[in-house]
Amino acid sequence: MSNEEMNNPEEKARNMDQENKDEILQSYDRFINYLGDQVNKGEKVGMDEDQLAKAAKKAADYLSSNEEPRNREEQVLKELWKATSNDDEKQTIARVLVRLAQKSNS
């Protein structure tokens, strides 16, 4: 996976077939493991924590606007995202998601 693909997660999500999206978003564990895989790929192509968090923010923006939560954890994430008042707060949540994803792949 190229650095360019990692920097455009909303395009990747738009192009993903619905069955694949459903499988990833079916449960919180699947979602966080998928995110962990993507973070791992980003690290392998040399992305630092800031770049990973920016990519996670873009993905969260896309999910919040285009996908309905499929479980309680995703609903909480969506509500947290909507409750943020600026990009700095979203970036902080994105960093925490990246760290959670990193731990899921440890």
MOPE-V358153 format. One line per field, one symbol per residue. burial: # if it has 16 or more other ideal C-beta (glycine too) atoms within 10 Angstrom, else .. Layout:
burial->???
This chain:
burial->.....#..##.##.......#..##..#..##.###.##..##...#...##############....##...#..##.##........#..###.##..##.#..
